Structures are given as C-alpha cells and as structure tokens.
Amino acid sequence: MSRIIAVVNQKGGVGKTTTAVNLAAALAEIGRRVLLIDLDPQGNATMASGIDKRDAHPSGCEVLLGEALAKAAIKPTAGKFDLLPSNTDLIAAEMQIMDMKDRERRLLIGLEPIAREYQYVLIDCPPSLSLLTLNALAVADSVLVPMQCEYFALEGIASLTDTMDAVKRRLNPKLEIEGIVRTMYDVRNNLANAVSAELQRHFGDKVYRTVIPRNVRLAEAPSHGQSIVEYDRGSRGGVAYLGLAGEIIGRERAHAAARTEAQH
C-alpha cells in the first residue's frame, strides 16, 4: 500500500525541495521503495537528484497532459529512489490543463497505474498554491510542511490549512497533515525557539521531534547532484534526515497498530 505525501509550503526558501529530495533518499536508504515527483517547473529537485532537467523527456509535463505514461517518464537515481522529473515545460502544461476536464486530477490519473509499486510517493510542490499544487493535494494522502521558524511562519501555515480544508471538501476528503518539520533551525536564535514553541502548542504531535539544522553540507549537496545521504550521511543534516525518515515510518507503524487494535 503506497502512501502519497505532498511536500508543501507556499513560501519559498524554507527547505521544501531540500526536504523532499533528502527524505526520499533517507527512506530509500532504510529500504523503502520511493518515488519522488518534481512538480515544480524550476526543476530543482530533479537537478538535486542527479538528473539533468534539460534532458528529462518525457517528464511530468507529458504525464499531466496525458501524452506519456508515468512509467516511461520515471528515472532511477543514484540515491536509490525513482524520480518523475520536471523542467520549465511544466509552466506550459499548467496553462494547458486549465482548460481540461478534471484539471485538478491530472496527476491522480497519471499516477494511478504505478502508485502501488511504491511504499512512499513524495511530491515536491511549487512555492505557491497553484493548479500544480492543487493536483498534488488532490492525489495525496497527507501534507508534510517544511517550516522555517520565523516571524511569518504561523500566518503561512494558517493559509495552507485553509486551502487544505477547501480541498478536503471539494476534491480529496482523506487529506490530512502528515506533519510539520522545522528546517534551517538554529537553537541560538531566540525567535526560532519562540516560534517553535508556538508551533508545538498549536499542532502538538503533528510537529516532528526531528529538527533539521542549518548545515553547510546540506547546502553543498545539490550542487553535486546528490542527496545528503550520498554526499555526507554522517553530517548533522544527513543524520537529521535519516532521523526524520525513521520518525515517519515509526508513526505509520503506530497508526497501523492503533487501527488494528480498534478493529478488535
């Protein structure tokens, strides 16, 4: 049974793509079958996974338009996960699908034949609540929110939860918050500590215990087309993402056990 998780934050520069790529690699390292979908026209997750976005044809663009099967567009990566790549063609695809029937379900339709082949499908969304992001929310089981603990963070998550509520009513009643991960965290920063405490008060156990620190090695890895697990798994960033993967798997096991117990 696959679990589809959209990695979403409408604010840029919060470590969204870093989280999508490195979590995919960390889950794969632990032995899970993982597909990462790059749904951002910038193609940063594609490049950070070691795939040249300029040579990525077919890509997610053709899958959304129904011009190629997802199986034909998916690329294996050195990070042990599979990738549905992206490039600037996605901008044109978004414009075209606006006039299509089931425009918010184009990704769901494209993924249907292959989703069960993976235990985890992660979707790196654009830093906006666009039609591409709506496609991710329509197919996802849950949303993972990378969040930098700064002044406007709580305002941003309030906007995202409003959008999720609208999507649940109209498109995807099963959608829920998977969790909130604090990124680029500096324990010496008083504001970061205050916002972190506020997040935990509002969202309780939805906030992961694992915190992603500011880390030079994490920043360097994408320029080598590698995840942090490949580049320097022993770095603070590498250890953090492996810890996050373990926490996600642990939570899923706990939920499964609770469901089984409830049935008896």
C-alpha atoms as one frame of an Amber mdcrd trajectory, in Angstrom:
protein
   0.000   0.000   0.000   1.590   3.276  -1.080   1.454   6.479   0.951   1.417
   9.687  -1.093   2.812  12.727   0.716   2.800  16.239  -0.774   5.666  18.430
   0.478   4.056  21.874   0.537   4.765  25.394   1.668   3.634  28.388  -0.391
   6.571  30.370   0.944   9.865  29.866  -0.900  13.246  29.376   0.733  12.061
  27.206   3.629  13.881  23.997   2.662  10.962  22.385   0.809  12.943  20.865
  -2.074  15.823  20.019   0.267  13.358  18.109   2.436  11.669  16.326  -0.494
  14.957  15.107  -2.011  16.705  14.166   1.215  13.664  12.494   2.749  13.242
  10.435  -0.441  16.882   9.364  -0.213  16.652   8.644   3.528  13.514   6.499
   3.133  15.185   4.631   0.260  18.301   4.116   2.370  16.145   2.499   5.062
  14.894   0.076   2.404  11.611   1.622   1.272  10.537   1.809  -2.374  10.253
   5.532  -3.050   9.112   7.712  -5.943   9.873  11.441  -5.848   7.735  13.617
  -8.110   9.178  17.009  -9.003   6.108  19.166  -9.608   7.987  22.486  -9.562
   8.777  23.980 -13.020  12.142  25.168 -11.646  13.231  21.516 -11.653  15.459
  21.926  -8.587  14.536  18.534  -7.128  15.374  16.956 -10.497  18.839  18.531
 -10.600  19.484  17.802  -6.912  18.690  14.132  -7.626  21.439  13.986 -10.245
  19.167  14.165 -13.324  19.717  16.941 -15.891  16.322  18.618 -16.298  17.239
  19.702 -19.861  17.437  16.050 -20.932  14.350  14.929 -18.996  11.986  13.893
 -21.800   9.347  12.701 -21.326   8.798  14.417 -17.989   5.968  15.236 -15.607
   4.698  17.700 -18.217   3.780  14.923 -20.670   2.290  12.811 -17.870  -0.021
  15.637 -16.765  -1.104  16.275 -20.357  -1.748  12.561 -20.935   0.909  12.437
 -23.675   3.141   9.877 -21.889   2.748   7.172 -19.270   4.376   7.840 -15.898
   6.323   4.578 -16.271   8.018   5.930 -19.399   8.977   9.232 -17.725  10.310
   7.883 -14.400  14.111   7.825 -13.977  16.146   5.824 -11.447  18.606   7.865
  -9.380  21.903   7.152  -7.655  20.078   7.918  -4.392  18.159   4.591  -4.721
  14.782   6.289  -5.305  12.900   6.819  -8.558  12.171  10.291  -9.915   9.441
  11.764 -12.100  11.450  14.756 -13.374  10.413  18.326 -14.077  11.543  21.259
 -16.177  10.139  24.579 -17.402   7.757  22.691 -19.739   5.539  22.337 -16.661
   4.665  26.034 -16.958   3.093  25.385 -20.358   1.468  22.200 -19.064  -0.198
  24.115 -16.231  -1.622  26.604 -18.737  -2.951  23.804 -20.962  -4.575  21.740
 -18.224  -6.559  24.796 -17.063  -8.970  24.102 -19.940  -9.053  20.323 -19.437
 -11.740  18.219 -17.833 -10.728  17.096 -14.306  -7.923  19.649 -14.354  -7.176
  19.174 -10.620  -6.968  15.393 -11.061  -4.450  15.153 -13.901  -1.694  13.909
 -11.595  -4.019  11.395  -9.930  -4.941   9.996 -13.355  -1.271   9.804 -14.389
  -0.152   8.084 -11.177  -2.939   5.555 -10.912  -1.217   2.755 -12.905   2.078
   2.911 -10.954   1.460   4.274  -7.430   1.107   0.801  -5.889   4.645  -0.091
  -6.957   5.992   2.272  -4.265   5.685   2.398  -0.497   6.155   6.172  -0.466
   5.420   8.744  -3.152   6.726  12.220  -2.266   5.639  15.255  -4.290   7.795
  18.398  -4.298   5.294  21.196  -4.948   5.904  24.717  -6.285   6.186  27.508
  -3.668   2.640  28.697  -4.406  -0.922  27.424  -4.120  -1.186  26.927  -7.898
  -3.045  24.427 -10.072   0.035  22.186  -9.895  -0.134  22.243  -6.094  -3.878
  21.510  -6.243  -3.074  18.447  -8.367  -0.688  17.272  -5.642  -3.257  17.888
  -2.879  -5.954  16.053  -4.870  -3.895  12.842  -5.050  -2.063  12.993  -1.691
  -2.957  11.125   1.479  -1.275  13.819   3.518   0.786  17.005   3.530   4.250
  17.445   5.005   5.038  21.097   5.758   8.706  22.169   5.975   8.774  25.336
   8.042  11.454  27.807   8.957  10.745  29.147  12.453  10.464  32.845  11.652
   8.015  35.693  12.178   5.503  34.971   9.373   5.608  31.159   9.658   2.334
  30.735  11.552   0.484  33.060   9.175   1.661  30.935   6.236   0.520  27.667
   7.775  -2.907  29.175   8.566  -3.302  29.964   4.853  -2.221  26.419   3.913
  -4.663  24.773   6.335  -7.490  26.913   4.882  -6.572  25.633   1.400  -6.409
  22.046   2.679  -9.894  22.392   4.191 -11.236  23.600   0.828  -9.517  20.696
  -0.993 -10.940  18.202   1.532 -14.461  19.489   0.940 -14.208  19.561  -2.840
 -11.577  17.126  -4.075  -9.985  14.848  -1.501 -11.777  14.089   1.787  -8.927
  11.883   3.083  -6.301  14.677   3.030  -4.629  15.364   6.383  -1.478  16.980
   7.788   1.284  14.371   7.877   3.486  16.592   9.978   5.414  19.836  10.302
   9.193  19.698  10.097  11.273  22.590  11.407  14.026  23.390   8.890  17.189
  25.535   8.878  16.921  25.575  12.645  19.376  27.481  14.816  18.963  26.802
  18.543  20.820  30.051  19.336  18.072  32.108  17.709  15.517  33.278  20.296
  12.824  33.974  17.685  13.223  30.480  16.221  12.797  28.961  19.687   9.707
  31.089  20.360   8.049  30.183  17.025   8.952  26.515  17.568   7.219  26.560
  20.954   4.157  28.211  19.374   4.031  25.552  16.644   4.127  22.782  19.235
   1.370  24.458  21.240  -0.879  24.770  18.152  -0.142  21.466  16.433   1.045
  19.162  19.231   2.362  15.819  17.985   1.960  16.894  14.343   5.307  18.685
  14.822   8.114  16.169  14.284  10.623  15.763  17.089  13.361  15.695  14.442
  14.688  19.180  13.672  16.685  19.944  10.508  19.629  22.210  11.443  21.346
  24.861   9.368  24.148  22.828   7.808  26.773  23.689   5.189  26.897  20.102
   3.863  23.135  20.174   3.213  23.599  23.350   1.168  26.522  21.856  -0.794
  24.943  18.510  -1.739  22.586  19.734  -4.536  25.472  21.342  -6.447  26.927
  17.819  -6.755  23.583  16.356  -7.885  23.435  14.293  -4.704  21.227  13.894
  -1.672  22.832  14.449   1.722  22.687  10.666   2.295  25.055  10.166  -0.660
  27.119  13.301  -0.120  27.769  13.153   3.627  25.372  10.933   5.559  27.327
  11.462   8.790  26.859  15.247   8.711  24.329  16.891  11.021  21.968  17.306
   8.047  22.374  13.680   6.969  21.711  12.351  10.457  18.649  14.638  10.760
  17.004  13.444   7.529  17.660   9.791   8.346  16.091  10.510  11.741  13.072
  12.145  10.094  12.589   9.120   7.817  12.719   6.846  10.855  10.190   9.017
  12.686   7.772   8.955   9.732   7.983   5.159   9.482   7.596   4.827  13.264
   4.467   6.999  13.267   2.956   4.998  10.426   3.553   1.726  12.296   1.959
   3.210  15.434  -1.109   4.341  13.467  -1.410   0.915  11.807  -1.195  -0.809
  15.202  -3.857   1.547  16.614  -6.185   0.826  13.677  -5.717  -2.940  14.133
  -6.441  -2.672  17.847  -9.569  -0.579  17.176 -10.889  -3.248  14.795 -10.600
  -5.886  17.545
